[in-house]
Every structure is written in structure tokens, then in C-alpha cells.
Amino acid sequence: MRHSQLKAFHFVAKHGGFSRAAEALYLTQPAISEQVRKLEQDHDLLLFQRERKRVTLTREGEHLYRYTKQYFEIEDQIEDYLTETKAVVDGELRIIADSAYHLTAFLGAFQKKNPNVTITVRSGNTEEILEELRSYNAEIGVVGSLSPGKDMEVLSLGSTEIVAFAAQGVLLASKPTLSLEELSNLPLIFRETGSKTRQKLEDEAKRQGIVLKPAIVAEGREAIRELVASGAGIGFVSKAEYGHDNRLRQIKLKGIDLQMGESVISLSQRREVKIIRAFMEFVQRTLKENPANG
């Protein structure tokens, strides 16, 4: 097994094709194809399914790609270490968050301080976020949990209570509070399985011997908000993420105090990746200087 073979495989998997991998490595497509062919032949493995102009990873290829992502990241860390005097932070910072709201205090300031960093943000629930971090498909996560796992570096952003919300003028408009028992008789809109908010509500209802059955299950907070605003049912969110929307009204949950903590997390074994270290240190410093951001 040669480094060049692994690199050719890694770039084909990363860029989704032999020609794009060749462009990224400044090599010819036949050269890339030959390196991958030799890797497959020497180890009696089929790493890619080749269908016309499209290539996809086989199961064995997916497993190897997970390892090569770690391998080439270590290579980058070695280069960073050998050029530690270089103060500039650059590259792509991929963030996956259960709510972009919690990033507003950090992203603009971080990007201004590090203009050579490209930041991408996408949404996901807690389970998806942890899987993406562990698969090296994102560098930073924002989750509704203070203890996402022993393999994670965690910076707590604090916690706020979970509240219900409904459209103005519908669904018991005169009631400022609702118990779980009352909610069990109303149309509820939940996020998908894997949502920490949903899990906390269901766990508390189960503890009280109450069944909360959703009328609608939707993916993502924005979808929930629009469905609730249409009058379709009652949604749930942490108070910090409720925001301002004249179409909606907030409802306190009666007789319980469910808190939703939020944390910025990264994979512990990647703590020395320069761009991850820079962002985590920036968040930590910002929280120390401005506790109200947490």
C-alpha cells in the first residue's frame, strides 16, 4: 500500500469522481485511475461502484474513506505543527447545529478575525450532529445536551426552559399555561426522532404516565414554526430559541421545569486541528468576556 494510492482513493471519494480528483491533485485522470486500480487489485477489494460517469463508494470503500479522512487530517496537523509560526488560520469550518440561533454571538466575529476561513452551517438533530462529527463530516456541532459523549470536547452555552407555542387566536388562546395532561388531548407537532427537545418531553410524560402522541412530525425548527403558525398544532422549543414572531404566542408548561442546555462541541481526537482549536478557543474566550452570550 502506497501513500499515493491512498491519496488517489481519498480524493476520488472526497470529490465524487476521478476527473475532479485529478484536477484537485494536478494529475491526469488515467494516473488517478491507475493508482486506485492498483490499490483495489493489491488488496482484492472493490472500493467504488462505477456506473457510466458516476462513481459511488462500496461498503468497503466507505469504511476505508472514514480512515483516510483521519489519516490525511493527521498529515495536515503535522504540517501545521512544522509551520506553527504561521499565525493565519484558513480552510473550511463545517458546522452542524440544532439551531443556528446559538451561533449568532460567535460566527460574525470569528470570521472577521479569520477572513481566510470559509464557514458553512447546516442543521440537524442531536443524533445526526454526533454522527457527522464522528464521521469527520463536520468540525463543530451545537447540540441540546451538556453531556454528548466522552469522546467530545464540550463548551456549555447554558440552559433555558422548554416552552410550548401556538398560533395566535387558536388552540385555547386564553390559557397562558398548559399541563402535559392537557397537551395530550391537543394536536402536537414534534420534531423527528433524535430531537433532544422531543426526548425530554416524552421522557417526562412517560414518568407521569401520560402519552404524548404527535399529530405531525416534521424535520427542523423552521418547518415546525411554519406548521404551528398555520394553526396545525402546538410546537415546543427552548425559550432561548423562541425568538420573535407576531404570528405565535408562547405557552408555559405547567407543573414541570424542563431545561434545555446547549453546548458547542467537537471531537476530542481532533482537538489539535488548527481550525477547530481556533474556533473552540474563540468561543471559550467570548463566553468568558461576555457571560451573557452563554
Disulfide bonds with the S-S distance in Angstrom:
none
